[in-house]
Amino acid sequence: MRVYPKGEDHPYWRGGLPKCKKCGKKLSQRHPKTFLCNNHKFILQQGEKHWNWQGGKPTCLQCGVILGNKHPKLFLCKKHYLENKIGEKHPMWKGGRKNNNGYIMVYSPNHPNCDNQGYVREHRLVMEKHLGRLLKKDEVIHHINHKRDDNKINNLIIMNKKEHDIMHLITGVNTRFKKGHTPWNKGRRKNV
């Protein structure tokens, strides 16, 4: 059996395990670059001595408010962080138009009839522009060719909810009832 030299007899001997510069404690192989034990390494990295020190507590870049630990990488307070994520400033912004169940939705946060995300159906905006006024809550826009994404003014008719339901019942398009079929709750005779 061959015996390999150990310790000082080894050709690559460098004087044993490294020792901490401050206290002389033997170090493991994990800290050969700093030559500091965990206690002294931690003390060195606090405050101004930390390698990523930026002059005290982080503050918001826009208003100067001292930040907590929630948004230290962005350097924005919650108010300014949310302002920078709305509308055109959002990284996933796609021009303010989206498809919702076939209807084109347009981003218009200042519109009085927008949803909670600030979107309004495009066909309502087109009709409002054509009429020169806002639509009432009971007014419905009907697509003549039944294509929800075709919002040309010559394809749109304004009517109330009742007229709109009757029109769809008569034509049988985009309803759960067949043409000429009476819904279960309409036209029933009461038992006398």
C-alpha positions as CSV (number, residue, x, y, z in Angstrom):
1,M,0.0,0.0,0.0
2,R,1.4,3.4,-1.0
3,V,1.5,6.1,1.6
4,Y,1.0,9.7,0.4
5,P,2.8,12.6,2.3
6,K,0.5,14.6,4.6
7,G,0.9,18.0,6.2
8,E,4.2,19.7,5.9
9,D,5.7,16.8,3.9
10,H,3.1,17.3,1.1
11,P,4.6,19.1,-2.0
12,Y,1.7,21.6,-2.1
13,W,1.8,22.5,1.6
14,R,0.9,26.2,2.3
15,G,1.2,26.3,6.0
16,G,-2.1,24.6,7.1
17,L,-5.6,26.1,7.2
18,P,-5.8,29.9,6.9
19,K,-6.4,31.9,10.0
20,C,-8.7,34.9,10.6
21,K,-6.7,38.2,10.4
22,K,-8.6,39.6,13.4
23,C,-8.8,36.8,15.9
24,G,-6.5,34.1,14.6
25,K,-9.3,31.4,14.5
26,K,-8.7,28.6,11.9
27,L,-10.9,29.0,8.9
28,S,-12.5,26.4,6.7
29,Q,-11.8,26.4,2.9
30,R,-14.9,28.5,2.3
31,H,-13.2,31.8,3.3
32,P,-9.8,31.8,1.7
33,K,-10.2,35.2,-0.1
34,T,-11.2,37.3,2.9
35,F,-9.2,35.6,5.6
36,L,-11.9,36.6,8.1
37,C,-14.2,34.4,10.3
38,N,-17.9,34.7,10.0
39,N,-18.1,37.1,13.0
40,H,-15.6,39.5,11.7
41,K,-16.8,39.2,8.1
42,F,-20.4,40.2,9.2
43,I,-19.1,43.1,11.3
44,L,-17.1,44.4,8.2
45,Q,-20.2,44.3,6.0
46,Q,-22.4,46.5,8.1
47,G,-23.3,50.1,7.3
48,E,-20.8,52.0,5.3
49,K,-18.4,49.1,5.1
50,H,-20.9,46.9,3.2
51,W,-20.0,46.4,-0.4
52,N,-23.4,47.7,-1.7
53,W,-23.6,50.7,0.7
54,Q,-25.6,53.6,-0.9
55,G,-25.6,56.2,1.8
56,G,-28.2,55.1,4.4
57,K,-31.8,54.0,4.1
58,P,-33.1,53.9,0.5
59,T,-35.5,56.6,-0.5
60,C,-38.1,57.0,-3.2
61,L,-36.5,58.5,-6.4
62,Q,-39.6,60.7,-7.1
63,C,-40.7,62.0,-3.6
64,G,-37.8,61.2,-1.3
65,V,-39.8,59.2,1.2
66,I,-37.7,56.7,3.2
67,L,-38.6,53.2,2.0
68,G,-39.0,50.0,3.9
69,N,-38.0,46.6,2.7
70,K,-40.8,46.2,0.2
71,H,-39.4,47.9,-2.9
72,P,-35.6,48.4,-2.3
73,K,-34.6,47.4,-5.8
74,L,-37.0,49.8,-7.6
75,F,-36.3,52.7,-5.2
76,L,-40.0,53.8,-5.5
77,C,-42.6,54.1,-2.8
78,K,-45.9,52.2,-3.2
79,K,-47.7,55.2,-4.7
80,H,-45.2,55.9,-7.4
81,Y,-44.6,52.2,-8.0
82,L,-48.3,51.7,-8.9
83,E,-48.4,54.9,-10.9
84,N,-45.6,53.6,-13.1
85,K,-47.4,50.3,-13.7
86,I,-50.7,51.7,-15.1
87,G,-51.6,52.2,-18.7
88,E,-48.8,53.0,-21.2
89,K,-46.2,52.7,-18.5
90,H,-46.9,49.0,-17.8
91,P,-44.4,46.6,-19.3
92,M,-47.1,44.5,-20.8
93,W,-48.9,47.4,-22.5
94,K,-50.3,46.5,-25.9
95,G,-51.8,49.8,-27.1
96,G,-54.9,50.0,-24.9
97,R,-57.0,47.5,-26.9
98,K,-58.1,44.0,-25.8
99,N,-60.6,41.4,-26.7
100,N,-63.2,40.6,-24.2
101,N,-65.6,37.8,-25.3
102,G,-65.4,39.0,-28.9
103,Y,-66.0,42.7,-28.0
104,I,-63.1,45.2,-28.5
105,M,-62.3,47.0,-25.3
106,V,-60.5,50.4,-25.4
107,Y,-58.5,51.8,-22.5
108,S,-60.2,55.0,-21.4
109,P,-59.9,55.5,-17.7
110,N,-61.5,59.0,-17.6
111,H,-64.7,57.8,-19.3
112,P,-67.7,57.8,-16.8
113,N,-68.8,54.3,-17.9
114,C,-65.5,52.5,-17.8
115,D,-65.0,49.3,-15.9
116,N,-62.8,48.9,-12.8
117,Q,-59.7,48.5,-15.1
118,G,-60.5,51.6,-17.1
119,Y,-61.8,49.9,-20.3
120,V,-64.9,50.7,-22.3
121,R,-66.4,48.7,-25.2
122,E,-65.4,50.3,-28.5
123,H,-68.8,50.1,-30.1
124,R,-70.2,52.3,-27.3
125,L,-67.5,54.8,-27.8
126,V,-68.1,54.9,-31.6
127,M,-71.8,55.5,-31.1
128,E,-71.2,58.2,-28.5
129,K,-68.9,60.0,-30.8
130,H,-71.5,59.7,-33.6
131,L,-74.4,61.0,-31.4
132,G,-72.2,63.6,-29.7
133,R,-73.4,62.6,-26.2
134,L,-72.9,59.8,-23.6
135,L,-75.1,56.7,-23.9
136,K,-77.6,56.1,-21.1
137,K,-77.4,52.9,-19.0
138,D,-80.5,51.4,-20.7
139,E,-79.3,52.0,-24.2
140,V,-77.8,49.0,-26.0
141,I,-75.8,48.9,-29.2
142,H,-76.7,46.2,-31.7
143,H,-74.3,44.9,-34.3
144,I,-76.3,44.4,-37.6
145,N,-74.0,41.7,-39.0
146,H,-73.7,40.1,-35.5
147,K,-69.9,40.4,-35.6
148,R,-68.9,41.8,-32.2
149,D,-65.5,43.2,-33.4
150,D,-67.0,45.1,-36.5
151,N,-67.5,48.5,-34.9
152,K,-68.1,50.7,-38.0
153,I,-70.9,53.2,-37.5
154,N,-73.0,51.8,-40.4
155,N,-73.0,48.4,-38.6
156,L,-74.3,49.7,-35.3
157,I,-77.9,50.4,-34.2
158,I,-78.9,52.0,-30.9
159,M,-81.9,50.5,-29.1
160,N,-83.2,49.7,-25.6
161,K,-82.6,46.4,-23.8
162,K,-86.2,45.1,-24.5
163,E,-86.0,45.8,-28.2
164,H,-82.6,44.2,-28.4
165,D,-83.8,41.0,-26.6
166,I,-86.8,40.7,-29.0
167,M,-84.6,41.2,-32.0
168,H,-82.3,38.4,-31.0
169,L,-85.3,36.1,-30.2
170,I,-86.8,36.8,-33.7
171,T,-83.6,36.2,-35.5
172,G,-82.3,33.4,-33.2
173,V,-78.7,34.6,-33.6
174,N,-76.4,34.5,-30.6
175,T,-79.1,33.3,-28.2
176,R,-79.7,30.1,-26.5
177,F,-83.2,29.8,-28.0
178,K,-84.0,28.7,-31.6
179,K,-85.7,31.0,-34.1
180,G,-89.3,31.6,-33.1
181,H,-89.0,29.7,-29.8
182,T,-90.6,31.2,-26.7
183,P,-88.4,31.3,-23.6
184,W,-89.6,29.2,-20.6
185,N,-90.5,32.3,-18.6
186,K,-92.4,34.2,-21.4
187,G,-95.9,33.5,-22.7
188,R,-96.9,30.7,-20.3
189,R,-100.5,30.3,-19.2
190,K,-101.2,30.3,-15.5
191,N,-103.1,27.4,-14.1
192,V,-106.5,28.6,-13.0
